[in-house]
């Protein structure tokens, strides 16, 4: 039975039993309730249903969930651990419970999959007699049901949780520890393979640690698809299934090796196969390589795969080939892989090529560091690991990988200390946070207690309404007085809650006895709009009739910026291609920020064309139509849905003529001509594969042009010309500056030659060659380096070591004749060791190095240490 058949049989089994299949969440969790970097379980999209915050579309649900788990990355390559996996799950939201869930598990495994009943064991939470009876009723013998305190599942320190029951596949006594008491709950060996977990989701753990019952009992199950495939296909590991073998065959063809030849290379092949799958799916879900967060996980997996390819003897970028195999074998079910094939392959090729260059530089340094470690306690120091990371771009994880290969360890604590010392930390001190302050449970209670907040702000900016709830310091209160900072919920509101990049509205809420200033508007729960506010006058109470009024001018300045992002998105895709997709946005009254996925900087011509296309659509004065319709209908007619956004069955579609059609809940102009003008003010990179455009529209664009004109006039006056002649005048001044720089360089070289002649006369002999080691006056590092080079030239076969105080800080330069550097007099090593005596360091080549220090009083010490190193090397070379 191949993998596709196994997956389909699981889906069919539960559909036949009344379960509705939900689509897999993307690997980037769309819900604010999910705090993990990646989706790790099918349960994550069930949280709202289990807590009673959202209504489930069906009481019985099933998913095939994509998941990324890197917590066990060091174990990847064994028989069962993976970073990317597919989690098969069936769920009950207040419908069936333990007996029926366990019966389904047993029936599917033993009858539908045909795995012999005598290969299964189970564990339960101590004292869970209902679960024990359910297994006995299903047909599992009593002596194969064990108990373990580990049979308790929770999503984190707070949230839904409950006891669980796991079923294990018995791989056979040949995989066991030989003990007569060998059982799954003892976790004593590799004999038992955890296959499927039934979680009895009964409780919600509060921040206090207290367990409160959920509104109803739920079932949450998860089974590793890859492990099930290994069991059903009768192979030893997940990597021997049809899910991995085509990828492994591709890599062995490239490396010239053979799977099964030796354990070390088999593990490397498995790691590459696993990581190739993970890379492919992460890229397909919109993540780009970067130096932090999800992007760093992706980059680490890609680099780790490239490293293991190098260790297999592959000396070129190769990952596009196994990634292509993943797309070919998986896109029948996961159609997004085929749709984004070109984008995935392009990013993999670019990132791997970039890392191969890093790898080439870093491996040389690593070899040097590892040789020192082998002679000195078999530990790579934290400072050396940090140098590999900071100077050579070598991630600490790869240093640790290579160290393990050589049976070395890494001082991770020392590395972290060096990293912390380098990092700049900034803290923002907000007198009043605009983020939601209360716990999610508080908003869930508000949602339960009344009708959802009705948003009126599409059609009006002033609404007469009632106060339904007030929160102070996260707790419900009945009233608030002048000076209090509160969160207010109204029955209806014209205030737009921050969403889709558009900032929340501000304004006033006025009652008979109170004036409240609204500082921000948020939607912490799908049914609740919260006004972050300060009571300015009087007292406001729950039940008061009030007038809610949005600050009109600010909202009107936001509209052209939000509509402008839609036009900008479409123009970028027209100019660059469909892969230029939105990665985030910010829409404010005075600017817009638009992040998009693209692997390189835009050229000036591309930026100009994008801006021209946007303004052509603005000046065409296209009508802006806003309609509600079923999600599927909107997608069929070409509406653009943003990656990672969670949409309901009915969606709001914003059309600007026939040019731009997007799903959007924000507020917009009535026709594109109302935008007036859009100007791109900057384009930059914010992470690998993610670019950012900043722009202004409407009145903000007018102000930008006025400021620019004023700046041009001031700049022209400063260089004594007219604004229209500014470029020509700047070119003239630049030419004059270049001439002066040439003259200064010539004078610097002449002065350095003059000083070098005097220094050369002060040389002394070491083992038949001349050495100069002096502290000299110098105004710049360049002058110091030129002087050292001139001294070396005058000495012929010799060495110059010069030190100086430049702006109060020690600076050093060392120049070594080529024939002496070949004899082991390495400028970079000698000067680096010597500079440590002044609290500094150095770098460069064996022939020319430069460095600095912290202690201005130690310049002479550095020169003396360098001379001693030269003499010691000479003595060793001559056998003295």
C-alpha positions in Angstrom: 0.0 0.0 0.0 1.7 3.3 -1.1 1.6 6.5 1.0 -1.1 8.2 -1.1 -3.4 5.2 -0.6 -2.8 5.1 3.1 -3.6 8.8 3.5 -6.8 8.5 1.4 -7.9 5.4 3.4 -7.6 7.4 6.6 -9.6 10.3 5.2 -12.3 7.9 3.8 -12.5 5.9 7.1 -13.4 9.0 9.1 -15.6 10.7 6.5 -17.7 7.5 6.4 -18.2 8.0 10.1 -19.5 11.6 9.9 -16.2 13.6 10.1 -15.8 16.8 8.0 -12.2 17.2 6.6 -10.8 20.7 7.3 -7.9 21.9 5.1 -4.5 21.8 6.7 -3.4 25.0 8.4 -0.4 26.6 6.7 2.9 26.0 8.4 2.9 29.6 9.5 0.1 29.6 12.2 -2.6 32.2 11.2 -4.2 32.4 14.6 -3.0 34.8 17.3 -3.7 32.0 19.8 -0.9 30.0 18.4 2.4 31.1 19.7 4.7 28.5 18.1 6.9 29.5 15.2 5.4 26.7 13.1 2.2 24.7 13.1 3.1 21.6 15.1 -0.2 19.7 15.4 -3.6 19.4 13.9 -5.0 20.4 17.3 -3.9 24.0 16.8 -6.8 25.0 14.7 -9.2 23.3 17.2 -8.3 25.5 20.2 -11.1 28.0 19.7 -13.6 25.2 19.2 -12.5 23.3 22.4 -12.6 26.5 24.5 -16.0 27.5 23.1 -14.8 30.8 21.6 -15.7 29.7 18.1 -18.4 27.5 16.7 -17.1 24.4 15.0 -18.3 23.8 11.4 -19.1 20.2 12.5 -18.9 18.2 15.7 -16.7 15.6 14.1 -13.6 16.8 12.2 -10.5 15.4 10.6 -7.3 16.8 9.2 -4.1 15.9 7.4 -1.9 18.6 9.0 1.5 19.7 7.7 3.8 20.2 10.7 7.3 21.3 11.4 9.1 20.2 14.6 12.7 21.1 15.2 13.0 20.2 18.9 14.4 16.8 18.0 16.5 17.9 15.1 19.6 16.2 16.5 17.7 12.9 16.3 16.7 13.2 12.7 18.2 10.5 10.6 17.3 7.7 13.1 14.4 5.3 12.4 11.5 7.7 13.1 12.3 11.4 13.9 11.5 14.0 11.3 11.4 17.8 11.1 8.6 17.9 8.5 5.8 15.4 9.0 2.1 15.0 8.2 -0.1 14.5 11.2 -3.3 12.5 10.7 -6.0 13.5 13.2 -9.7 12.9 14.0 -11.4 15.3 16.4 -14.6 15.4 18.4 -16.0 18.7 19.6 -18.4 17.8 22.4 -19.6 14.7 20.5 -18.0 11.2 21.1 -15.4 10.5 23.8 -13.1 7.8 25.0 -14.8 4.6 24.1 -15.7 5.6 20.5 -12.3 7.2 19.8 -10.4 4.2 21.0 -12.7 1.9 19.0 -12.0 3.9 15.9 -8.3 3.7 16.5 -8.4 -0.1 16.9 -10.7 -0.7 13.9 -8.6 1.5 11.5 -5.3 0.0 12.5 -6.2 -3.7 12.6 -9.0 -3.9 10.0 -8.6 -1.0 7.5 -4.7 -1.1 7.6 -4.6 -4.8 8.2 -1.9 -4.7 10.9 -2.0 -7.8 13.1 -3.7 -7.2 16.5 -0.9 -8.9 18.4 1.6 -6.1 17.3 -0.2 -3.4 19.4 0.3 -2.2 23.0 -1.3 0.9 24.7 -0.5 3.2 27.6 -3.0 5.2 29.7 -2.9 7.9 32.4 -2.8 6.3 35.9 -6.3 5.6 37.2 -8.0 6.2 33.8 -10.3 3.2 34.0 -12.6 4.4 31.3 -9.7 4.3 28.8 -8.6 0.9 30.1 -12.1 -0.5 29.6 -12.3 1.1 26.1 -9.1 -0.8 25.1 -10.4 -4.0 26.6 -13.7 -3.7 24.7 -11.8 -2.9 21.5 -9.9 -6.2 21.8 -6.6 -5.4 23.3 -5.4 -7.8 26.0 -5.2 -6.5 29.6 -1.5 -7.4 29.9 -0.7 -5.1 27.0 -2.2 -2.0 28.6 0.3 0.0 30.7 0.1 3.2 32.8 2.4 6.2 32.7 2.4 9.7 34.2 3.6 10.8 30.8 0.1 10.2 29.4 -1.0 13.8 29.8 -1.0 16.3 26.9 -1.1 20.1 26.9 -0.5 22.7 24.3 1.7 24.7 26.7 1.8 26.1 30.2 -1.8 27.4 29.7 -4.7 26.2 27.5 -6.6 23.0 26.7 -5.2 19.8 28.2 -6.1 16.4 29.4 -5.1 12.8 29.9 -4.2 10.7 26.8 -3.7 7.2 25.7 -1.0 6.2 23.2 -0.9 3.1 21.1 2.5 1.6 20.2 3.6 -0.8 17.4 5.7 -3.7 18.6 8.7 -3.9 16.1 9.8 -7.3 17.6 11.9 -8.6 20.4 15.0 -8.3 18.2 14.8 -4.5 18.8 14.3 -4.9 22.5 16.5 -4.6 25.5 16.2 -8.3 26.5 14.5 -7.5 29.8 11.5 -9.7 30.6 9.8 -6.5 31.7 10.3 -4.7 28.4 7.2 -2.6 27.9 6.3 0.8 26.1 5.8 2.7 29.4 9.3 1.8 30.5 10.9 3.6 27.5 13.8 1.2 27.8 14.6 0.5 24.1 13.6 1.0 20.5 11.3 -2.0 20.4 8.0 0.0 20.6 7.1 2.7 18.1 4.7 5.4 19.3 2.1 5.5 16.6 -1.2 7.3 17.6 -2.2 9.4 20.5 -5.8 9.9 21.7 -6.0 13.0 23.9 -9.1 13.3 26.1 -9.3 17.1 26.1 -11.3 17.9 29.2 -9.6 20.8 30.9 -8.3 24.3 30.4 -5.2 25.2 32.4 -5.2 28.8 33.7 -2.2 31.0 34.3 -2.5 30.1 38.0 -2.0 26.5 37.2 -5.6 25.6 38.1 -7.5 23.2 35.9 -11.0 24.3 35.0 -13.4 22.0 33.0 -13.8 22.9 29.3 -17.4 23.6 28.2 -17.6 20.0 26.9 -15.4 16.9 26.6 -13.4 16.7 23.4 -11.2 14.3 21.5 -7.9 15.3 19.9 -5.9 12.6 18.1 -2.6 12.7 16.2 -0.9 9.9 14.2 2.4 10.3 12.3 1.6 9.5 8.7 5.2 8.6 8.0 5.4 6.2 10.9 2.1 4.6 9.8 3.5 4.2 6.3 6.6 2.4 7.7 4.4 0.0 9.7 2.0 -0.8 6.9 4.7 -1.1 4.3 6.7 -3.4 6.6 10.0 -1.6 6.4 12.5 -0.9 9.1 12.4 3.0 9.2 10.3 5.8 7.9 13.2 6.5 5.4 12.6 3.1 3.8 9.1 4.1 2.7 8.0 5.3 -0.7 7.8 8.8 0.9 11.6 9.1 1.2 13.2 6.6 -1.1 12.9 8.6 -4.3 14.6 11.5 -2.6 17.4 9.3 -1.2 18.0 7.7 -4.6 18.3 11.2 -6.1 21.0 12.2 -3.6 22.9 9.0 -3.9 23.0 9.4 -7.7 24.5 12.9 -7.2 27.1 11.8 -4.5 28.0 8.5 -6.2 27.4 6.7 -3.0 25.0 3.9 -2.0 22.3 3.8 0.6 23.0 1.0 3.1 26.8 1.1 2.5 27.6 2.4 6.0 25.7 3.9 9.0 27.4 7.3 8.9 26.5 8.0 5.3 23.0 6.6 5.7 22.3 9.1 8.4 23.6 11.9 6.3 21.4 10.8 3.4 18.4 10.6 5.7 19.0 14.1 7.1 19.2 15.5 3.5 16.0 13.8 2.5 14.1 15.0 5.6 15.4 18.5 5.3 14.6 18.6 1.5 11.0 17.9 2.4 10.9 20.5 5.1 12.6 23.2 3.0 10.1 22.6 0.1 7.0 22.8 2.3 8.2 25.8 4.3 9.0 27.8 1.1 5.7 26.8 -0.4 3.9 28.4 2.6 5.6 31.7 2.1 8.5 31.7 4.5 11.8 33.1 3.2 15.3 32.5 4.6 16.4 35.1 7.1 18.4 35.6 10.2 15.6 35.2 12.8 12.4 33.4 13.6 10.9 31.1 11.0 13.3 32.3 8.3 16.2 31.2 10.5 14.8 27.7 10.9 14.4 27.5 7.1 18.0 28.8 6.6 19.3 26.4 9.2 17.7 23.4 7.6 18.9 24.4 4.2 22.5 24.9 5.4 22.4 21.7 7.4 21.4 19.8 4.3 24.1 21.5 2.2 26.7 20.7 4.9 25.8 17.0 4.9 26.0 17.0 1.1 29.5 18.4 1.4 30.4 15.6 3.9 29.0 13.1 1.4 31.6 14.4 -1.1 29.2 16.6 -3.1 31.3 19.7 -4.0 28.6 21.8 -5.8 25.2 23.2 -5.1 22.8 20.3 -5.4 19.7 20.8 -3.3 17.4 21.9 -6.2 17.5 18.3 -7.4 16.1 16.5 -4.2 13.7 19.4 -3.7 12.5 18.9 -7.2 11.9 15.3 -6.4 9.9 16.3 -3.3 7.6 18.5 -5.5 7.2 15.7 -8.1 6.2 13.0 -5.5 4.1 15.2 -3.2 2.3 17.7 -5.3 -0.6 15.3 -6.2 -2.0 15.9 -2.7 -0.2 19.1 -1.7 -1.0 21.1 -4.9 0.7 24.3 -3.6 4.1 22.6 -4.2 3.5 22.4 -7.9 2.0 25.9 -8.1 5.1 27.5 -6.4 7.7 25.2 -8.0 9.7 27.8 -9.8 9.8 30.1 -6.8 10.9 27.2 -4.5 13.7 26.1 -6.8 14.9 29.6 -7.3 15.1 30.4 -3.6 16.8 27.1 -2.8 19.4 27.7 -5.6 20.2 31.3 -4.5 20.4 30.4 -0.8 22.5 27.3 -1.3 24.9 29.1 -3.6 25.3 31.9 -1.0 26.0 29.4 1.7 28.5 27.4 -0.3 30.6 30.5 -0.4 30.2 30.9 3.3 31.0 27.2 3.8 34.2 27.5 1.8 35.5 30.4 3.9 34.3 29.0 7.2 35.6 25.4 6.8 39.1 26.7 6.5 38.8 28.6 9.7 37.0 25.7 11.4 39.9 23.4 10.6 42.3 25.8 12.2 40.1 26.1 15.3 39.5 22.3 15.6 43.2 21.6 15.4 43.8 23.9 18.3 40.9 22.3 20.2 42.2 18.8 19.6 45.5 19.8 21.2 43.8 21.7 24.1 41.1 19.8 25.9 39.0 18.9 22.9 36.8 21.9 23.4 36.2 24.7 20.9 36.2 27.9 22.9 33.2 30.2 22.9 35.2 33.1 21.5 36.4 31.0 18.6 32.9 29.8 17.9 31.7 33.4 18.0 34.4 34.4 15.5 33.3 31.6 13.2 29.7 33.0 13.5 30.4 36.7 13.4 33.4 37.0 11.0 32.8 33.9 8.7 29.0 33.7 8.8 29.3 30.1 10.2 26.2 29.3 12.3 26.8 28.0 15.8 24.7 24.9 15.0 27.0 24.0 12.1 30.1 24.5 14.3 28.5 22.0 16.7 27.6 19.6 13.9 31.2 19.5 12.6 32.6 19.4 16.2 30.5 16.2 16.9 31.9 14.6 13.7 35.4 15.1 15.2 34.4 14.1 18.7 34.9 17.7 20.0 32.6 19.8 22.1 31.8 23.5 21.9 31.7 26.0 24.7 28.1 27.1 24.0 27.9 29.2 27.2 30.9 31.1 26.2 29.5 31.6 22.7 26.2 32.9 24.1 28.1 35.3 26.3 30.1 36.7 23.4 26.9 37.0 21.3 25.1 38.8 24.1 27.9 41.2 24.6 27.8 42.2 20.9 24.0 42.5 20.6 22.4 45.9 21.1 19.2 45.8 23.2 16.6 48.4 23.1 13.5 48.7 25.3 10.5 50.8 24.5 8.8 52.3 27.5 5.1 52.9 26.8 3.1 54.7 29.4 0.0 53.0 28.0 0.3 49.9 26.0 -1.8 49.8 22.8 -1.7 46.0 22.9 -4.6 44.0 24.3 -4.0 43.8 28.0 -6.5 41.3 29.3 -6.2 37.5 29.1 -8.0 35.8 26.2 -10.5 34.2 28.6 -11.8 37.7 29.6 -12.7 38.5 26.0 -14.2 35.0 25.6 -16.5 35.7 28.5 -17.6 39.0 27.0 -18.3 37.2 23.7 -20.4 34.6 25.5 -22.4 37.1 27.5 -23.8 39.2 24.6 -24.2 39.7 20.9 -21.0 40.3 18.8 -20.0 44.0 18.5 -21.6 45.4 15.3 -19.2 47.4 13.2 -20.9 50.4 11.5 -17.7 52.1 10.3 -18.0 51.2 6.7 -20.9 53.6 6.3 -20.6 56.1 9.1 -18.1 57.7 11.5 -20.5 58.5 14.3 -22.8 55.9 16.0 -25.2 56.1 18.9 -24.8 53.0 21.0 -24.5 51.4 24.5 -21.6 50.4 26.7 -21.7 46.6 27.2 -18.5 46.0 29.1 -15.6 47.8 30.7 -12.2 46.3 31.6 -9.6 47.9 33.9 -6.2 46.2 34.3 -7.7 43.2 32.5 -10.6 42.7 34.9 -14.3 43.5 34.3 -15.6 46.6 36.2 -19.0 48.4 36.3 -17.7 52.0 35.9 -14.6 54.1 35.3 -13.7 57.6 36.3 -11.5 60.5 35.0 -7.9 59.4 34.7 -8.7 55.7 34.4 -7.2 53.8 31.5 -9.7 51.2 30.4 -10.9 48.9 27.6 -14.5 49.6 26.5 -16.8 47.3 24.5 -19.8 48.9 22.8 -22.9 47.2 21.3 -22.0 48.9 18.0 -19.0 51.0 16.9 -17.8 53.0 13.9 -14.2 52.5 15.1 -12.2 50.2 12.9 -10.2 47.6 14.8 -6.6 47.1 13.8 -6.5 44.4 11.1 -4.9 43.6 7.8 -2.2 46.1 8.4 -4.6 49.1 8.9 -4.2 50.8 12.2 -7.1 51.0 14.7 -9.2 54.2 14.7 -8.9 56.8 17.4 -11.5 59.4 18.5 -14.0 60.0 21.3 -16.8 58.2 23.2 -19.2 60.7 24.8 -22.0 60.1 27.3 -24.2 62.3 29.5 -21.6 62.1 32.3 -18.3 61.3 30.6 -15.9 62.1 27.8 -13.5 59.2 26.9 -10.5 59.5 24.5 -10.1 56.4 22.4 -6.3 55.8 21.8 -6.6 52.6 19.8 -9.0 50.0 18.7 -8.4 46.2 18.6 -10.3 42.9 18.0 -8.9 40.4 20.5 -11.7 38.0 19.9 -13.6 37.5 16.6 -16.8 38.7 18.3 -15.4 41.6 20.3 -14.1 45.0 19.4 -12.2 46.7 22.2 -11.6 50.5 22.5 -8.3 51.2 24.4 -9.2 54.4 26.1 -8.6 57.0 28.8 -11.5 58.6 30.7 -10.9 62.4 30.3 -14.0 63.7 32.2 -16.7 62.4 34.5 -17.7 58.8 34.9 -18.7 56.1 32.4 -20.7 52.9 33.4 -21.8 49.7 31.8 -25.2 50.3 30.2 -24.6 54.0 29.5 -26.0 55.4 26.2 -23.1 57.0 24.4 -22.1 58.6 21.1 -18.9 57.0 19.5 -17.2 59.3 17.0 -14.1 58.4 15.0 -11.5 61.2 14.4 -12.6 61.9 10.8 -9.6 63.6 9.4 -7.2 60.8 10.5 -9.6 58.1 9.0 -9.8 60.0 5.7 -6.0 60.1 5.5 -5.8 56.4 6.1 -8.1 55.5 3.2 -5.8 56.4 0.3 -2.9 54.6 1.9 -4.9 51.4 2.4 -6.3 51.5 -1.2 -2.8 52.4 -2.3 -1.5 49.1 -0.9 -3.9 47.1 -3.2 -2.7 49.0 -6.2 0.9 48.6 -5.2 0.5 44.8 -4.7 -1.0 44.4 -8.2 1.7 46.6 -9.8 4.5 44.6 -8.2 3.0 41.4 -9.5 2.6 42.9 -13.0 6.2 44.1 -13.0 8.0 41.3 -11.1 5.8 38.3 -11.4 3.2 36.4 -9.3 5.8 35.4 -6.8 6.0 38.9 -5.5 3.4 38.3 -2.8 2.5 40.3 0.3 4.4 39.5 3.5 2.9 42.2 5.7 1.8 45.8 5.6 1.2 48.8 7.8 -1.4 51.5 6.8 -1.3 54.7 8.7 -2.6 58.3 8.2 0.8 59.6 7.0 2.4 56.7 5.2 2.1 53.1 4.2 4.6 50.2 4.5 4.3 47.2 2.2 6.4 44.1 2.7 6.6 41.5 -0.1 8.5 38.3 -0.9 11.2 38.9 -3.4 14.8 37.6 -3.4 16.7 40.7 -4.6 16.6 44.6 -4.5 14.4 46.2 -7.1 16.3 48.2 -9.8 15.5 52.0 -10.1 13.7 51.2 -13.3 11.5 48.6 -11.7 10.6 51.0 -8.8 9.7 53.7 -11.3 7.6 51.3 -13.4 5.7 50.1 -10.3 5.1 53.7 -9.2 4.0 54.7 -12.8 1.5 51.7 -12.9 0.0 52.6 -9.5 -0.5 56.3 -10.5 -1.9 55.3 -13.9 -4.6 53.3 -12.0 -5.1 56.3 -9.7 -5.6 58.8 -12.5 -7.9 56.4 -14.3 -10.3 57.0 -11.4 -11.4 53.4 -11.3 -14.6 52.7 -9.3 -14.0 50.9 -6.0 -16.6 48.2 -5.5 -17.1 46.3 -2.2 -19.1 43.1 -2.2 -19.7 40.2 0.1 -19.8 36.7 -1.4 -18.8 33.1 -0.7 -15.1 32.6 -0.3 -15.0 29.9 -3.1 -16.8 32.2 -5.5 -14.4 35.1 -4.8 -11.3 32.9 -5.4 -12.8 31.5 -8.6 -13.2 34.9 -10.1 -9.6 35.8 -9.3 -9.7 37.6 -6.0 -6.3 37.7 -4.3 -6.2 36.0 -0.8 -3.3 36.9 1.4 -1.1 34.1 2.6 -1.6 33.3 6.3 -4.9 35.1 6.7 -7.9 33.2 8.0 -11.1 33.7 6.0 -14.6 32.7 6.8 -17.2 31.1 4.4 -18.3 34.6 3.3 -15.7 37.3 2.5 -15.5 40.9 1.6 -14.1 41.5 -1.9 -12.6 44.9 -2.8 -12.4 45.5 -6.5 -10.8 48.5 -8.2 -12.2 48.5 -11.7 -11.0 45.2 -13.3 -7.4 45.9 -12.3 -7.2 44.9 -8.6 -9.4 42.4 -6.8 -8.5 41.4 -3.2 -10.2 39.9 -0.1 -10.0 42.7 2.5 -11.9 43.9 5.6 -10.4 47.4 5.6 -11.8 50.8 4.8 -11.2 52.3 1.3 -11.7 55.3 -1.0 -14.8 55.3 -3.2 -12.7 55.6 -6.4 -9.0 55.4 -7.1 -8.9 59.1 -8.1 -9.4 59.9 -4.4 -5.9 58.6 -3.7 -4.6 61.6 -5.7 -0.9 60.6 -5.9 1.2 57.8 -4.6 5.0 58.2 -4.2 7.4 55.4 -3.3 9.9 56.9 -0.8 12.1 53.9 -0.2 12.8 50.2 -1.1 14.9 48.1 1.2 15.5 44.6 2.4 14.3 43.6 5.9 15.2 39.9 5.8 16.6 37.5 3.3 13.9 37.1 0.6 11.7 39.9 2.0 11.7 43.5 0.7 9.9 46.5 2.0 8.5 49.5 0.1 7.5 52.7 2.0 5.2 55.1 0.3 3.0 58.2 0.8 -0.4 58.9 -0.7 -3.0 61.6 -0.8 -2.3 64.6 1.4 0.9 63.0 2.8 2.2 62.8 -0.8 1.5 66.5 -1.3 3.4 67.3 2.0 6.3 65.0 0.9 6.6 66.9 -2.4 6.6 70.3 -0.6 9.2 69.1 1.8 11.3 67.8 -1.0 11.1 71.2 -2.9 12.2 73.0 0.3 15.1 70.6 0.7 16.2 71.1 -2.9 16.1 74.9 -2.5 18.2 74.7 0.7 20.7 72.3 -0.9 21.0 74.6 -4.0 21.6 77.6 -1.9 24.3 75.8 0.1 26.3 75.2 -3.1 25.5 78.5 -4.6 23.3 77.5 -7.5 19.6 77.2 -8.6 17.6 74.0 -7.8 17.4 73.2 -11.6 21.2 73.3 -11.7 21.8 71.2 -8.6 22.9 68.0 -10.3 25.5 69.7 -12.5 26.8 71.7 -9.5 27.1 68.5 -7.5 29.0 66.7 -10.3 31.4 69.7 -10.5 32.1 69.7 -6.7 32.5 65.9 -6.7 35.2 66.2 -9.5 37.0 68.8 -7.5 36.8 66.6 -4.4 38.3 63.6 -6.3 41.2 65.8 -7.4 41.8 66.9 -3.8 41.7 63.3 -2.6 44.3 62.3 -5.2 46.6 65.2 -4.1 46.1 64.2 -0.5 46.8 60.6 -1.2 50.0 61.6 -3.0 51.1 63.8 -0.1 50.3 61.0 2.3 52.4 58.5 0.3 55.3 61.0 0.2 55.1 61.6 3.9 54.9 57.9 4.6 58.0 57.3 2.4 59.9 60.0 4.3 58.9 58.5 7.6 59.7 55.0 6.3 63.3 55.9 5.4 63.9 57.1 8.9 62.3 53.9 10.4 64.3 51.6 8.1 67.5 53.0 9.6 66.3 51.9 13.0 66.0 48.3 12.0 67.6 45.4 13.8 68.6 41.9 12.6 66.8 38.7 13.5 68.3 35.5 12.0 69.6 37.3 9.0 66.6 39.5 8.2 65.7 43.0 9.3 62.9 44.0 11.7 61.4 47.4 12.5 59.1 47.6 15.6 58.2 51.2 16.4 55.4 53.4 17.8 54.9 56.2 15.2 52.6 59.3 14.9 49.7 58.7 12.6 46.4 60.5 12.0 44.7 57.6 10.3 44.8 53.8 9.9 45.4 54.3 6.2 48.6 56.3 6.9 49.8 53.7 9.3 49.3 50.9 6.8 51.0 52.8 4.0 54.0 53.6 6.2 54.3 49.9 7.2 54.2 48.9 3.5 56.9 51.4 2.6 59.1 50.2 5.5 58.8 46.6 4.3 59.8 47.7 0.7 62.9 49.4 2.0 63.9 46.5 4.2 63.7 44.0 1.3 63.4 40.7 3.1 62.1 42.0 6.4 59.3 42.6 8.8 57.7 45.9 9.9 55.5 46.2 13.0 54.1 49.6 13.7 51.8 50.9 16.4 50.1 54.3 16.9 47.4 56.1 18.9 44.7 57.2 16.5 42.0 59.3 18.2 43.2 57.9 21.5 42.9 54.2 20.6 45.7 51.8 19.8 46.1 50.7 16.2 48.7 48.3 14.8 49.9 47.2 11.4 52.3 44.4 10.5 53.9 43.7 7.1 56.0 40.6 6.3 58.0 40.0 3.2 56.5 37.1 1.0 59.5 34.8 1.4 59.3 35.2 5.2 55.6 34.5 5.4 56.2 31.3 3.5 58.7 30.4 6.3 55.9 30.7 8.9 56.2 34.3 10.0 52.4 34.9 9.7 51.5 38.5 10.2 47.8 37.8 11.0 48.7 35.2 13.7 51.6 37.1 15.3 49.7 40.4 15.5 46.5 38.8 16.7 48.3 37.2 19.6 50.3 40.3 20.4 47.3 42.6 20.3 45.6 40.6 23.0 48.0 42.3 25.5 46.2 45.6 24.8 42.8 44.1 25.1 42.3 43.8 21.3 42.8 41.6 18.3 43.8 41.6 14.7 43.1 40.0 11.3 44.4 39.9 7.8 46.8 37.7 5.8 50.2 36.1 6.5 51.8 39.0 4.6 49.8 42.0 5.9 47.7 42.3 9.0 46.1 45.1 11.0 44.3 45.4 14.4 43.5 47.5 17.4 43.1 47.5 21.2 41.4 49.2 24.1 44.3 50.1 26.4 46.2 53.1 25.1 49.1 52.5 27.6 49.9 49.1 26.1 51.1 50.0 22.6 54.7 49.3 23.5 53.8 46.0 25.1 52.1 44.9 21.8 55.2 45.7 19.8 57.5 43.9 22.3 55.3 40.8 22.3 55.3 40.8 18.5 59.1 41.0 18.4 59.4 38.2 20.9 57.2 36.0 18.7 59.4 36.7 15.7 62.5 35.9 17.6 61.0 32.7 19.1 59.9 31.5 15.6 63.4 32.2 14.3 65.0 30.2 17.1 62.6 27.3 16.5 63.3 27.4 12.8 67.1 27.3 13.4 66.8 24.6 16.0 68.1 26.9 18.7 
